[in-house]
Structures are given as C-alpha cells and as structure tokens.
C-alpha cells in the first residue's frame, strides 16, 4: 500500500524524455530468485582509510541506546508483518447484518431501469461517438459558449451524429434524462434581521448516495472490529475507522436501544476558501463522507467518496459595526446554517432507517455525526471555544506549552446545560452560563440535539494546519534566527539530488506563503542541514538537534497508515523529546514561551488515533484538494453573477456525467478488477522496472570510464565473472585477483540504462494506477543541442543495496553505494564468459561503495554517518545485479560549522567525504533507517 510516498514530485529529471518510457519490463523477473552468491561485497580490511579521519561512533551516549533502537525496530516490524493479524469481530453478530427484503437489485441495475434505452449502453445518447463528445465537453472541454460555437459550424453536429445541436440542448438532456446525486436546495437563513443565502443538499440522501455507490459495494465496512498483532491480543492495531474505539463503544451503546444496527459514521468538513486570485472572492463549502468507506478510497478525489453537501454564506456582516456583535452574529449564522443542513441526522440517528448498499442489500442504518474536520479557526467556530484555548480540553491557555499538566475533555453535559438556559432564562443568564461552561454564547449550535455526539471529542487532529502549516512553519522561523539565514540557504543549495528531494536553489528562508507540500518537502532535509552548524554564543547544538528531531519524528509517526498500541508510545516519546529540549530556543532568545494551541494539540493525537483510527482518516489535506474540483473549478465555469446557483448546477451536471461514465463501463464490463481485502500496514510494495530498451545501445568501455566515472569497470567485471565461474569455491582475495587477471572481455561496449524506477502495486485491489514512487539515475552530463551553453550536469545517485539478508526494518544486510553504470551484456557474450548454470542477470550495475553502517546512529540526530570506502586511497567498486538495489538513498553532506562555498549540488558527492544517511525522505526510510 502506498500513502504519502505515492504523491512524490520528481523535479530533478533534467531530461524529460526519460519520462516517456516504453512499456517497461521488470528487471526482477529472473533475478529475484538469484542465490546469495551473486552478491559481491567489497572486501573489508582492518586498516584505516588513508587520508580520512576514523569513523566515529557518535551514538554511545548511553548504555540503553542499542536496546531502545532494537525495541523500536521490533515494534515497527510487528506492524509490517501483518500476515498474522488477528481480527476480533464485534460480539453481537447482528451488528451490521442485512435485513430481509423481497428483492435484491444492485445499484447499477436500478440505474439502468431509470434510463430509456435497453439495447443502447450509451443511452440517452445515440452512439459511442455521441457519448464521448458529451463526456469531453463536460469534463475536459471549453466553455458552453465555445462548445455551442463549435457545434454551430455547418455540418459538424450532423456529421458527428450528435443528439444535440448546442450546449443548451445537451444540458437539457443531462438535466432531464440522467440520474444523479441529490439536487441542491436554495434557502435563506435569517440572523439579526438579515437574510442570507444557503445552498445545500439533503444530508440523508447524500449519505444514501455514498452508501449505495456500486463502486464501493465490495469495500464497505458495516461493523466494528479489533485488530491485534497476535492471538493473545496483547498489541492492538489501529488503522481504518472501524478499528478504533469510538465505533465499538458507540455500537455497544446503540445496541441497548436498537440491536443489530449498522452505524454510518458521518465525517463533516468545513473550510472557507478563496476562489479568485484577486478581489478576495470566497466560498464556504461543506463536505461529507462516511467512515464505512475505507480511508484509502476516501482520500482519493478521483474515487468521489467525498460529496459537496452545501455552500455556507460568506458574508462579513459589515452592516454590524460593533466587532464583538459581528463575531457573535457570524458564529450564530454558521451554526444556524449547519443546523439547517444537519438537522435530519437527529431523527435518523435515533430511529435509524433502511439503506441499500451498492450490491442491493439493505441494512438498518443509523447515520451518526462522528468527526469534524477543519483547521483551528473552524474548530473554534464549531465548538464555540474562545481563541487561544484548546477546542477539545480544559487546559488553561497559559499551560498550553506543558507536556505534563493534566487535562480533561470538556464537559459536554455542563455545556448543554448552559446552552439550554436560552430557553428558560433571560439573555444575561445565558451569557453568564456559557461563560462559566467555557464557550461563547451560541444560540442552539448545530450539534446540540444530534444523538451520540460529543463535539469536543469529535474534533480531529489536523496534520496539514497543525503540523505542516503550524509547528513546522514556526520551526523554520526559529531555525533561521538560531542558525542564520545565509548559512541555511547555502546548505539548501548544496544538497545532492534525489527522487524524493526538491532542491531549493534560492534557499528556503526568503520564501513566503509556503504550501503544506512545500513544508513537507523541506522537512525531508531540514534536520540534516543544521548538523554541526554554529550557534550564537557557541552553544552546544545537541539540544537543538534533539528538539528538531523530536518534532520531525512526531510528524512522521503521526502519519503512519497503521498504528499499534506500541507505536503510539513512540509517538509520545517523540513529543517528549521535543519538550525536553525546547528550552534551547528560549536560551537563544528566540522564544519566551510555547503556549501555542497547535503545539498543545499534539498531546491529543494518540488518544484520537485510538478513537477514530489513524490520521489519514480525517486529514484536512484531502478536503483542501476538493476545493479545486468542487469549488474553484465550479466558480470559474460561471459568469461570476449569482455564482452559487450556477456553481451548484454545473456541479450536478458534472456528477451526472461521471456517474453515467461509470455505468457505461459496468455495462460494457471494461474495467473489472479483483478485490483483495487487506488491512493497511507499513509495508512498501513496489516493483522495480527499467525501460524495455536501453537508453544507449552501445557505450564503449572507455566512455564508461571517462564519462560515467566507472574507473575500474573492467577489473570489477572480471572479478564478478571469476566469482560466478567458481561459485561453489571460497575464494581468497589473492586467488580472486589471480583469476580475474586471466579474464579477457570479448566485447568493447555495453548497452546502458540511465534510470531505474520503482512503481507502486495496487495491493489492496482498489484499482489504483501504477505510480512511480522512487527512481535512481546514473547518467553522464550532456550539452543540449537546441540551446547554446546549456549543459545538463551528470547525475549518479546513491542507493541502498541489499546483500540478500536485509529485513524490512533496520540496516542489517544493507549498504550504501553510488550507482555509476546500469548495463547489460549481450546474450552471446554472456554465454562465453559465464557457466551455463550461472548465467548473469539481464541487468547489472557498477557500484562505488561507502563504509558500512555503524552499530547505532548518532544519538543527537538519529542518523548514520558513512564515508567513501577506500582501499589504498582508491574507491572500492563492484558489479552487482540490479535486483539487489533496494531503493534510492539520500546522503546529507557533513558541512561542518560553515558550508564550503565551492561545493555545489552537482559536485557534492565528489567533493565531500563524509555524509549522514537521510532517514526523512519518505516513510520507508523513516521506518527502516531510524
């Protein structure tokens, strides 16, 4: 399963032609089963490396470091090895069970019965051409006016045999003949004598639409479960929403009133967004999804598992001159609109109603408001809590920085009692009661009457705004003051390229309005660029490194797609590491205190994961992406006058076209795939691929030496051949060198590839497309022919190489090497050099080695230190099968107190001798190399 790593940018591919690979074939088809003896590790000598300082072991600050390190690996290995996951079903088997029904008819069959056209799969359109043009016009095409102008050209509509002659006729067909999602309503809400427009859908119909979507029928979850790593049920796992405690506990409560009920967890998200670059035009969308749909589907906009529930008013209430009154009126307007939208959940949640899933099976369902997803201002608005306070708990604002001060979730009963005084007392008593309860005086908030709802518990963690746009943003500012902007930017410009690393060639300190993705990209190298940096007053940097490491570790751990009760303890440990060392920023004069609501929010992450599953169940990053498809694109399709009526109509038509496209695929059975239910885990399933044909068919060996830097190519290949010809012998170094000296290569050139790719695997059967998740480049510099003085520098990436004994976690069995050449030998030449029983793999690589990993990483920053592996002052190199290359690896240079200004990003791997292995480039590196 792929998560954040599937959304990797690849900004370092200077030669864009390599993206146009032909159908790639896996280089591991024949090599994966190769025996261990194909590995040719460099011979390690006891003598030191001439001209270099000895490898220091910076990790021996405490005696328990090794034990703690091994314990962490064991904890994470238990999550990865989920073939042995133990599932405990909910004890009452009636939970989530179907109800008896006279006839079962799946959603696609019901859809077909609503369309007049039994024989024509494209009905109500005449033909495939008619439908394809319709789909293009509504999903990809120009404006309605431009489309009408195209069809008005004499003979176009007739020759294409279209069922319409202009965009207006097409819209009429879509509006009247195609079924779709629920229609929007337009109503007004009156607050303080002023009427405000609200556009919304029936929330129950929207839930039914998601629950009954045939695309989700095989994946829906109807009852809670408990997942464990073992049959003894000692280590519990948390992943999808149904594995959390909330669903289980709510099911128990509901069973006392309605045994056999099916809970539908309703997840609501609100967030105001700007729809224009100028004029400050905004929209206020409300999104809805349900927890029965697996998170791996919900998080993908292309799966349409989120539905736009409505648009709230965006008024600034400028007619109210008093600021306090304006804020109170804005809050009451928000809650009045949300109550109008969500009020049907009260009756449906209490009494339940029959709902049909996409396979036609009915269940008695209770839609319950479960999670509220939003940034900090939205959380305050939804809960009625005052600014600078925690929207979830009662911790005092001046104790937000503490990691030890106890707190309790806000008392919902006390808040409800205070809210009820509006109906029995005067306004003064109401305001005072709300003040005593710790909330603002809101008249009937939208959650007041919803069953089984605790709004303070429903507030979920927000990775995007609390961590990336919150704490990481603060951290960048603090580090700029501590380390100096010039030095930080200088180091950013000198990092070696990697598939996962974006190079900020102008530095990072002068950037403004950074996105969450850009903050995530900076986090991948942030810790590495401050190692050894000089602090003001010559303060020791150990506390600074540990503080940054603690925050980054928390950030990465918080995004695990699967947690266990043990990894949640690692989450708390990472947070404690930051709190234990944050005083360094006070000593440097950067901060006076850390009373930041977003910092305090991190204390709630572990408990919320236990309740609702991992954070990718409710990340605001996913709804932020929906703004583009469901709000901004909709606005740009209007004439910007009375835009919301046009936006809702445009969206309804687009949804109908997408739904009809799915139906046609079902009718034609052109998109079948097999569902393989499997819990999410931390494993990293990927396939290694190379292009079908080499990038250069014949590269002379002399050019390999000069342009590719494969200086000892002939010697290394001779040693590899000698090993394969004496595979059953134990060869001493002298014996191996003697055998290699007698080998004569029968060729003068080899075919060369310039890139290895790893693509994702649809392990969970969701029909996900293959995505490039990693790559390694090995290509020489070149001059572009179409531009003068425009040279593309050489790039030879470093990689993590498996000797055949490497595990999923840890560095045992792995070593770092720089890939200089990826090549293949002609079959007729291989038959001459290798025995018939040990023919070489199709693809080989020439690798220059780095020193082995030390037993432990540095205790300050948690990274391993390595250097070039030299023998008699010369680099040690070997030939290995490409299948032994596990993935790319990023090396962070050891800059020292000041980064040498003659180093560049293109030459850093040659100029620098000592590096730190970056464990933050993606989740795999974080799990395996920490």
ZAMARGU-4260 file (C-alpha; in steps of 0.2 Angstrom, whole numbers, plus 5000, padded with zeros to 4 digits):
<rodrens>
0) 5000/5000/5000 | 5006/5017/4996 | 5002/5033/5005 | 5011/5049/5006 | 5025/5042/4996
5) 5013/5040/4981 | 5012/5059/4979 | 5031/5062/4977 | 5037/5075/4965 | 5051/5072/4953
10) 5059/5089/4950 | 5076/5083/4946 | 5073/5074/4930 | 5083/5086/4919 | 5080/5075/4903
15) 5061/5075/4901 | 5062/5062/4888 | 5065/5048/4901 | 5048/5051/4907 | 5042/5044/4890
20) 5047/5026/4894 | 5040/5012/4883 | 5031/4998/4891 | 5044/4993/4905 | 5048/4976/4910
25) 5053/4971/4927 | 5071/4968/4929 | 5067/4957/4944 | 5058/4943/4933 | 5073/4932/4933
30) 5085/4940/4946 | 5073/4939/4961 | 5077/4921/4964 | 5096/4923/4962 | 5106/4915/4975
35) 5115/4924/4988 | 5132/4921/4980 | 5128/4934/4966 | 5132/4947/4979 | 5149/4954/4978
40) 5153/4964/4994 | 5169/4974/4995 | 5182/4966/5005 | 5184/4975/5022 | 5201/4977/5029
45) 5206/4981/5047 | 5217/4995/5041 | 5210/5013/5042 | 5206/5023/5026 | 5222/5033/5022
50) 5219/5052/5022 | 5202/5051/5032 | 5198/5053/5050 | 5191/5036/5058 | 5173/5033/5058
55) 5167/5040/5075 | 5153/5031/5084 | 5143/5046/5090 | 5129/5035/5097 | 5136/5029/5113
60) 5130/5042/5124 | 5120/5030/5135 | 5120/5011/5138 | 5102/5009/5133 | 5103/5016/5116
65) 5106/5000/5107 | 5092/4991/5116 | 5080/5005/5113 | 5084/5005/5095 | 5081/4987/5093
70) 5065/4988/5103 | 5059/5001/5091 | 5063/4990/5076 | 5053/4976/5084 | 5038/4987/5087
75) 5038/4993/5069 | 5041/4975/5062 | 5026/4969/5070 | 5015/4981/5060 | 5024/4977/5044
80) 5021/4958/5046 | 5003/4959/5045 | 5000/4942/5038 | 4997/4936/5056 | 4985/4950/5060
85) 4972/4943/5072 | 4954/4951/5070 | 4941/4951/5084 | 4924/4953/5077 | 4910/4963/5087
90) 4902/4950/5099 | 4885/4953/5093 | 4884/4946/5076 | 4868/4955/5072 | 4878/4972/5071
95) 4879/4977/5053 | 4869/4962/5046 | 4857/4964/5032 | 4838/4964/5034 | 4826/4953/5025
100) 4820/4960/5008 | 4809/4954/4995 | 4820/4958/4980 | 4839/4962/4979 | 4844/4973/4964
105) 4861/4981/4963 | 4863/5000/4961 | 4868/4998/4943 | 4853/4988/4938 | 4842/5001/4946
110) 4851/5015/4937 | 4848/5006/4920 | 4830/5004/4924 | 4829/5023/4926 | 4836/5026/4908
115) 4826/5023/4892 | 4837/5013/4881 | 4838/4994/4885 | 4849/4990/4870 | 4860/5005/4869
120) 4873/5006/4883 | 4876/5024/4879 | 4858/5029/4881 | 4851/5043/4881 | 4865/5047/4869
125) 4864/5039/4852 | 4881/5031/4850 | 4898/5030/4857 | 4904/5045/4847 | 4889/5055/4854
130) 4893/5050/4872 | 4912/5053/4870 | 4910/5070/4864 | 4897/5074/4878 | 4910/5067/4891
135) 4924/5078/4884 | 4913/5093/4883 | 4908/5092/4901 | 4923/5086/4909 | 4938/5092/4898
140) 4931/5104/4886 | 4929/5123/4884 | 4915/5134/4890 | 4897/5131/4885 | 4898/5146/4873
145) 4914/5140/4864 | 4906/5122/4863 | 4890/5130/4855 | 4900/5139/4843 | 4909/5123/4838
150) 4893/5114/4835 | 4886/5129/4825 | 4898/5126/4812 | 4888/5120/4797 | 4888/5101/4796
155) 4898/5097/4812 | 4883/5091/4823 | 4876/5081/4808 | 4892/5073/4803 | 4895/5068/4821
160) 4878/5061/4823 | 4875/5071/4839 | 4859/5071/4849 | 4860/5089/4852 | 4865/5105/4842
165) 4871/5116/4855 | 4876/5117/4874 | 4859/5121/4879 | 4851/5106/4871 | 4865/5095/4879
170) 4861/5102/4896 | 4843/5098/4894 | 4847/5080/4891 | 4858/5079/4906 | 4846/5088/4917
175) 4830/5078/4912 | 4837/5061/4907 | 4852/5056/4918 | 4850/5051/4936 | 4862/5059/4948
180) 4867/5064/4966 | 4854/5074/4976 | 4849/5091/4970 | 4854/5107/4979 | 4841/5117/4988
185) 4842/5136/4989 | 4835/5143/5005 | 4838/5158/5016 | 4843/5159/5035 | 4838/5175/5044
190) 4850/5181/5058 | 4848/5198/5067 | 4835/5203/5054 | 4846/5200/5039 | 4843/5186/5026
195) 4857/5175/5020 | 4858/5163/5005 | 4862/5145/5009 | 4864/5131/4995 | 4863/5113/5002
200) 4858/5095/4999 | 4848/5083/5009 | 4861/5076/5020 | 4851/5059/5021 | 4851/5057/5003
205) 4869/5061/5001 | 4873/5048/5014 | 4862/5036/5004 | 4871/5040/4988 | 4888/5036/4996
210) 4882/5021/5005 | 4874/5014/4989 | 4888/5018/4977 | 4891/5002/4967 | 4910/5006/4966
215) 4911/5005/4985 | 4900/4990/4987 | 4914/4977/4989 | 4924/4988/5001 | 4911/4995/5014
220) 4913/4990/5032 | 4897/4988/5042 | 4903/4983/5060 | 4917/4987/5071 | 4932/4976/5074
225) 4948/4975/5085 | 4964/4971/5076 | 4979/4963/5085 | 4996/4958/5080 | 4994/4941/5089
230) 4981/4929/5095 | 4985/4934/5113 | 4978/4951/5110 | 4992/4960/5118 | 4996/4973/5104
235) 4981/4981/5096 | 4981/4989/5079 | 4973/5005/5073 | 4970/5009/5055 | 4953/5012/5047
240) 4939/5020/5057 | 4931/5003/5061 | 4946/4998/5071 | 4945/5012/5083 | 4937/5013/5100
245) 4923/5025/5095 | 4914/5014/5083 | 4915/4999/5095 | 4909/5009/5110 | 4895/5018/5101
250) 4889/5001/5094 | 4888/4995/5112 | 4878/5010/5117 | 4866/5009/5101 | 4863/4990/5104
255) 4855/4994/5120 | 4841/5003/5110 | 4842/4996/5093 | 4851/4978/5092 | 4858/4974/5075
260) 4860/4992/5069 | 4873/4997/5056 | 4882/5013/5061 | 4886/5025/5047 | 4900/5037/5054
265) 4897/5054/5046 | 4913/5064/5044 | 4910/5083/5041 | 4922/5096/5035 | 4921/5114/5033
270) 4934/5127/5027 | 4932/5144/5019 | 4942/5146/5003 | 4947/5159/4991 | 4941/5156/4973
275) 4949/5171/4964 | 4967/5177/4964 | 4961/5195/4967 | 4945/5203/4973 | 4945/5192/4988
280) 4930/5182/4982 | 4927/5167/4994 | 4916/5151/4995 | 4912/5141/5011 | 4910/5123/5006
285) 4904/5109/5017 | 4910/5092/5013 | 4903/5075/5019 | 4910/5057/5018 | 4906/5041/5028
290) 4918/5030/5038 | 4911/5014/5031 | 4921/5018/5015 | 4940/5013/5018 | 4951/5028/5020
295) 4962/5023/5005 | 4947/5026/4994 | 4940/5041/5004 | 4957/5050/5002 | 4957/5050/4983
300) 4947/5063/4975 | 4945/5053/4959 | 4935/5040/4969 | 4922/5053/4973 | 4920/5046/4990
305) 4918/5064/4997 | 4902/5074/4992 | 4899/5093/4992 | 4885/5095/5005 | 4882/5114/5003
310) 4889/5131/5002 | 4888/5142/5018 | 4886/5161/5017 | 4902/5170/5016 | 4896/5187/5022
315) 4907/5198/5033 | 4892/5206/5041 | 4899/5223/5038 | 4882/5231/5042 | 4886/5227/5060
320) 4898/5240/5066 | 4902/5233/5084 | 4916/5220/5082 | 4910/5209/5096 | 4892/5209/5090
325) 4899/5205/5072 | 4908/5190/5079 | 4894/5183/5089 | 4882/5185/5074 | 4894/5176/5062
330) 4895/5162/5074 | 4876/5161/5076 | 4875/5162/5057 | 4887/5147/5055 | 4878/5136/5067
335) 4860/5141/5060 | 4866/5136/5043 | 4874/5120/5049 | 4859/5116/5059 | 4848/5118/5044
340) 4859/5106/5034 | 4862/5093/5048 | 4845/5093/5057 | 4839/5077/5048 | 4853/5067/5057
345) 4844/5069/5073 | 4829/5058/5069 | 4839/5046/5058 | 4852/5044/5071 | 4840/5040/5084
350) 4827/5029/5075 | 4838/5023/5060 | 4832/5019/5043 | 4834/5006/5029 | 4848/5009/5017
355) 4853/4999/5002 | 4872/4997/4998 | 4878/4996/4980 | 4876/4977/4979 | 4857/4979/4983
360) 4857/4973/5001 | 4848/4983/5014 | 4853/4986/5032 | 4845/4996/5046 | 4857/5011/5047
365) 4860/5025/5060 | 4870/5039/5052 | 4879/5047/5067 | 4889/5063/5067 | 4907/5056/5071
370) 4921/5068/5066 | 4923/5086/5062 | 4937/5090/5051 | 4944/5108/5050 | 4958/5120/5054
375) 4960/5129/5071 | 4948/5143/5067 | 4935/5131/5060 | 4937/5120/5076 | 4934/5135/5087
380) 4919/5140/5077 | 4911/5123/5078 | 4914/5121/5097 | 4911/5139/5102 | 4928/5139/5111
385) 4937/5156/5113 | 4953/5160/5103 | 4970/5154/5111 | 4961/5140/5120 | 4960/5121/5116
390) 4944/5117/5107 | 4945/5099/5115 | 4950/5101/5133 | 4950/5112/5148 | 4969/5115/5149
395) 4972/5134/5154 | 4979/5145/5139 | 4995/5149/5149 | 4998/5130/5151 | 4997/5125/5133
400) 5016/5123/5132 | 5016/5110/5146 | 5018/5092/5142 | 5013/5086/5159 | 4999/5097/5165
405) 4984/5086/5166 | 4968/5090/5157 | 4951/5083/5153 | 4940/5083/5138 | 4927/5097/5140
410) 4911/5093/5150 | 4898/5091/5137 | 4884/5089/5149 | 4889/5106/5158 | 4889/5114/5141
415) 4872/5108/5136 | 4865/5113/5152 | 4872/5131/5149 | 4865/5131/5131 | 4848/5126/5137
420) 4846/5142/5148 | 4842/5152/5132 | 4825/5144/5133 | 4821/5146/5151 | 4831/5162/5157
425) 4835/5179/5151 | 4850/5183/5139 | 4861/5189/5154 | 4859/5172/5162 | 4863/5163/5146
430) 4878/5173/5143 | 4885/5170/5160 | 4881/5151/5160 | 4890/5150/5143 | 4905/5159/5151
435) 4905/5148/5166 | 4905/5132/5154 | 4920/5139/5144 | 4911/5143/5127 | 4904/5158/5118
440) 4885/5161/5119 | 4879/5152/5104 | 4861/5150/5101 | 4857/5132/5098 | 4874/5126/5090
445) 4871/5113/5076 | 4877/5098/5087 | 4866/5102/5102 | 4852/5089/5098 | 4862/5077/5087
450) 4862/5059/5095 | 4878/5051/5102 | 4888/5066/5098 | 4902/5074/5109 | 4908/5089/5098
455) 4924/5091/5109 | 4928/5073/5106 | 4924/5074/5088 | 4937/5087/5084 | 4951/5078/5075
460) 4969/5080/5073 | 4974/5091/5058 | 4991/5086/5050 | 4991/5100/5037 | 4987/5115/5048
465) 4993/5110/5065 | 5009/5102/5060 | 5015/5107/5042 | 5007/5125/5042 | 5009/5127/5060
470) 5023/5119/5070 | 5035/5117/5055 | 5032/5134/5050 | 5036/5141/5067 | 5051/5129/5067
475) 5058/5136/5051 | 5057/5154/5058 | 5066/5148/5074 | 5080/5140/5065 | 5083/5155/5054
480) 5086/5165/5069 | 5096/5152/5078 | 5107/5147/5063 | 5107/5162/5051 | 5098/5164/5035
485) 5113/5164/5024 | 5120/5148/5031 | 5104/5139/5030 | 5101/5144/5012 | 5119/5140/5007
490) 5117/5122/5013 | 5100/5120/5004 | 5108/5125/4988 | 5122/5111/4990 | 5111/5096/4993
495) 5113/5081/4981 | 5098/5077/4970 | 5086/5063/4974 | 5070/5057/4968 | 5061/5062/4984
500) 5071/5079/4987 | 5066/5096/4980 | 5081/5107/4978 | 5078/5125/4984 | 5092/5133/4974
505) 5087/5150/4981 | 5086/5144/4999 | 5071/5142/5010 | 5072/5157/5022 | 5065/5170/5010
510) 5051/5160/5004 | 5033/5166/5008 | 5016/5158/5008 | 5023/5141/5008 | 5010/5127/5005
515) 5009/5111/5015 | 5018/5101/5001 | 5032/5113/5001 | 5034/5112/5020 | 5033/5093/5018
520) 5047/5094/5006 | 5058/5105/5017 | 5055/5093/5032 | 5064/5079/5021 | 5081/5088/5023
525) 5078/5101/5037 | 5087/5091/5051 | 5102/5087/5040 | 5106/5104/5036 | 5108/5110/5054
530) 5120/5097/5059 | 5137/5104/5065 | 5130/5122/5062 | 5137/5136/5073 | 5125/5143/5086
535) 5126/5160/5094 | 5137/5161/5109 | 5145/5144/5104 | 5130/5135/5112 | 5130/5116/5110
540) 5119/5111/5096 | 5114/5094/5104 | 5098/5101/5112 | 5093/5110/5095 | 5096/5094/5085
545) 5086/5084/5098 | 5072/5096/5098 | 5070/5097/5079 | 5072/5078/5078 | 5058/5075/5091
550) 5046/5087/5081 | 5050/5078/5064 | 5049/5061/5072 | 5032/5066/5079 | 5027/5072/5062
555) 5031/5056/5053 | 5024/5045/5066 | 5008/5054/5066 | 5006/5050/5048 | 5008/5031/5049
560) 4994/5022/5040 | 4993/5009/5053 | 4997/5011/5072 | 4999/4999/5086 | 4997/5002/5105
565) 5016/5001/5104 | 5020/5014/5090 | 5008/5026/5099 | 5021/5025/5113 | 5034/5030/5101
570) 5023/5045/5096 | 5023/5051/5114 | 5041/5048/5116 | 5045/5059/5100 | 5034/5073/5108
575) 5043/5071/5124 | 5060/5073/5115 | 5055/5090/5109 | 5048/5096/5125 | 5063/5090/5134
580) 5075/5101/5123 | 5064/5115/5118 | 5072/5126/5131 | 5086/5129/5118 | 5075/5141/5109
585) 5072/5151/5125 | 5091/5151/5129 | 5094/5158/5111 | 5082/5172/5114 | 5070/5166/5101
590) 5055/5162/5112 | 5048/5167/5128 | 5036/5153/5130 | 5027/5139/5119 | 5009/5142/5123
595) 5004/5138/5106 | 4987/5129/5103 | 4994/5119/5089 | 5008/5113/5100 | 4996/5108/5113
600) 4985/5099/5100 | 4999/5086/5098 | 4995/5079/5115 | 4978/5073/5109 | 4985/5064/5094
605) 4987/5047/5102 | 4970/5047/5110 | 4962/5052/5094 | 4970/5038/5084 | 4964/5026/5097
610) 4946/5033/5095 | 4945/5035/5076 | 4959/5026/5068 | 4975/5034/5060 | 4976/5052/5055
615) 4973/5049/5036 | 4955/5045/5041 | 4952/5064/5043 | 4966/5074/5036 | 4961/5091/5030
620) 4974/5089/5016 | 4961/5079/5007 | 4947/5092/5008 | 4959/5106/5003 | 4961/5096/4987
625) 4942/5095/4985 | 4942/5114/4984 | 4949/5114/4966 | 4936/5101/4959 | 4921/5106/4969
630) 4923/5125/4972 | 4936/5134/4962 | 4933/5125/4945 | 4914/5127/4948 | 4916/5146/4951
635) 4927/5148/4935 | 4913/5140/4925 | 4901/5154/4930 | 4899/5172/4923 | 4903/5177/4941
640) 4885/5184/4944 | 4874/5175/4956 | 4888/5162/4955 | 4882/5149/4968 | 4866/5145/4959
645) 4877/5142/4943 | 4890/5133/4953 | 4878/5120/4960 | 4870/5117/4943 | 4887/5115/4935
650) 4892/5103/4948 | 4876/5092/4947 | 4879/5090/4928 | 4897/5085/4930 | 4892/5072/4943
655) 4879/5065/4932 | 4892/5063/4918 | 4904/5055/4929 | 4891/5043/4936 | 4885/5039/4918
660) 4903/5035/4913 | 4904/5023/4927 | 4888/5015/4922 | 4893/5013/4904 | 4910/5004/4910
665) 4899/4992/4920 | 4888/4989/4905 | 4902/4986/4894 | 4912/4977/4908 | 4928/4986/4903
670) 4935/4990/4920 | 4934/4974/4931 | 4946/4972/4945 | 4948/4959/4959 | 4945/4965/4977
675) 4958/4958/4990 | 4953/4964/5007 | 4969/4968/5017 | 4972/4979/5032 | 4983/4994/5029
680) 5001/4992/5036 | 5018/5000/5035 | 5024/4988/5021 | 5030/4995/5005 | 5025/4985/4990
685) 5033/4991/4974 | 5041/4984/4958 | 5057/4988/4951 | 5057/4992/4932 | 5068/4998/4918
690) 5064/5004/4901 | 5061/4990/4888 | 5076/4996/4878 | 5092/5004/4884 | 5095/5022/4883
695) 5111/5020/4874 | 5113/5003/4864 | 5132/5003/4864 | 5143/5013/4876 | 5162/5010/4873
700) 5170/5004/4889 | 5182/5019/4888 | 5167/5031/4888 | 5161/5022/4904 | 5177/5026/4912
705) 5178/5044/4907 | 5160/5050/4906 | 5152/5038/4919 | 5166/5038/4931 | 5166/5019/4931
710) 5185/5019/4933 | 5188/5001/4937 | 5174/4994/4927 | 5185/4981/4918 | 5193/4975/4934
715) 5176/4974/4944 | 5168/4965/4930 | 5182/4952/4929 | 5181/4949/4947 | 5162/4946/4946
720) 5165/4934/4931 | 5178/4925/4941 | 5166/4923/4956 | 5152/4916/4945 | 5163/4904/4937
725) 5169/4897/4954 | 5153/4899/4963 | 5155/4884/4974 | 5173/4889/4980 | 5178/4900/4994
730) 5190/4912/4986 | 5203/4922/4995 | 5207/4939/4989 | 5223/4934/4981 | 5215/4919/4972
735) 5201/4930/4966 | 5213/4943/4959 | 5223/4930/4950 | 5208/4923/4942 | 5201/4940/4937
740) 5218/4944/4929 | 5216/4930/4916 | 5199/4935/4910 | 5198/4944/4894 | 5182/4953/4890
745) 5175/4948/4872 | 5167/4965/4869 | 5171/4983/4869 | 5154/4991/4873 | 5139/4988/4883
750) 5121/4993/4882 | 5117/5006/4896 | 5101/5012/4905 | 5101/5028/4913 | 5087/5026/4926
755) 5079/5013/4937 | 5061/5015/4943 | 5050/5008/4956 | 5032/5008/4953 | 5018/5006/4966
760) 5007/4990/4967 | 4988/4990/4969 | 4990/4978/4984 | 4973/4982/4991 | 4963/4979/4975
765) 4956/4997/4973 | 4960/4998/4955 | 4974/5011/4958 | 4985/5016/4944 | 5004/5012/4945
770) 5014/5027/4951 | 5032/5030/4951 | 5037/5030/4969 | 5056/5030/4968 | 5070/5031/4955
775) 5089/5030/4953 | 5098/5040/4940 | 5115/5036/4933 | 5119/5047/4918 | 5133/5057/4912
780) 5132/5076/4908 | 5127/5082/4891 | 5125/5098/4881 | 5108/5102/4874 | 5109/5104/4855
785) 5095/5117/4854 | 5102/5130/4866 | 5120/5137/4867 | 5130/5135/4883 | 5116/5125/4891
790) 5123/5109/4899 | 5114/5096/4909 | 5126/5090/4923 | 5130/5072/4926 | 5119/5063/4940
795) 5124/5047/4948 | 5113/5044/4963 | 5116/5034/4978 | 5106/5019/4983 | 5103/5006/4997
800) 5109/4989/4992 | 5103/4973/4999 | 5115/4958/5001 | 5101/4946/5001 | 5099/4946/5020
805) 5091/4963/5023 | 5075/4964/5033 | 5060/4976/5031 | 5066/4986/5046 | 5084/4991/5051
810) 5100/4992/5041 | 5107/4974/5044 | 5111/4967/5027 | 5111/4984/5018 | 5125/4995/5012
815) 5125/5012/5003 | 5133/5013/4986 | 5134/5026/4972 | 5127/5019/4955 | 5139/5023/4941
820) 5133/5012/4927 | 5117/5002/4924 | 5121/4990/4910 | 5118/4973/4901 | 5129/4961/4892
825) 5124/4953/4876 | 5117/4935/4877 | 5131/4928/4866 | 5144/4937/4876 | 5137/4931/4892
830) 5137/4913/4886 | 5156/4914/4883 | 5160/4921/4900 | 5149/4913/4912 | 5145/4894/4915
835) 5128/4888/4908 | 5121/4885/4926 | 5125/4903/4932 | 5121/4915/4918 | 5121/4933/4924
840) 5105/4943/4927 | 5099/4953/4912 | 5104/4970/4921 | 5120/4973/4931 | 5126/4989/4939
845) 5143/4996/4943 | 5143/5002/4961 | 5156/5013/4971 | 5154/5008/4990 | 5153/5018/5006
850) 5158/5012/5023 | 5146/5000/5032 | 5133/5006/5044 | 5139/5008/5062 | 5130/4998/5075
855) 5120/5013/5081 | 5115/5030/5073 | 5120/5047/5081 | 5111/5049/5097 | 5108/5068/5094
860) 5100/5067/5077 | 5097/5049/5074 | 5106/5047/5058 | 5120/5035/5052 | 5137/5043/5047
865) 5146/5035/5032 | 5161/5039/5021 | 5168/5034/5005 | 5175/5016/5006 | 5194/5017/5001
870) 5207/5005/4999 | 5225/5012/4997 | 5217/5029/4993 | 5206/5022/4979 | 5187/5019/4979
875) 5181/5002/4980 | 5169/4996/4967 | 5159/4981/4962 | 5147/4974/4949 | 5130/4968/4957
880) 5114/4963/4950 | 5102/4977/4948 | 5089/4967/4958 | 5100/4970/4973 | 5097/4988/4973
885) 5083/4991/4985 | 5079/5009/4983 | 5087/5026/4982 | 5095/5034/4997 | 5099/5052/5000
890) 5115/5057/5008 | 5117/5074/5018 | 5134/5081/5017 | 5144/5084/5033 | 5146/5103/5031
895) 5155/5107/5047 | 5152/5124/5055 | 5152/5133/5038 | 5147/5125/5022 | 5162/5126/5009
900) 5156/5138/4996 | 5165/5129/4982 | 5153/5114/4984 | 5138/5113/4973 | 5123/5102/4972
905) 5130/5093/4956 | 5148/5090/4963 | 5144/5087/4982 | 5145/5068/4981 | 5163/5070/4974
910) 5169/5085/4984 | 5163/5079/5001 | 5170/5064/5010 | 5158/5061/5025 | 5139/5060/5024
915) 5124/5057/5035 | 5111/5045/5029 | 5094/5054/5027 | 5080/5045/5036 | 5067/5058/5032
920) 5065/5057/5013 | 5049/5046/5014 | 5040/5034/5026 | 5051/5019/5021 | 5067/5027/5025
925) 5060/5034/5042 | 5054/5016/5047 | 5070/5007/5041 | 5084/5019/5044 | 5079/5027/5061
</rodrens>
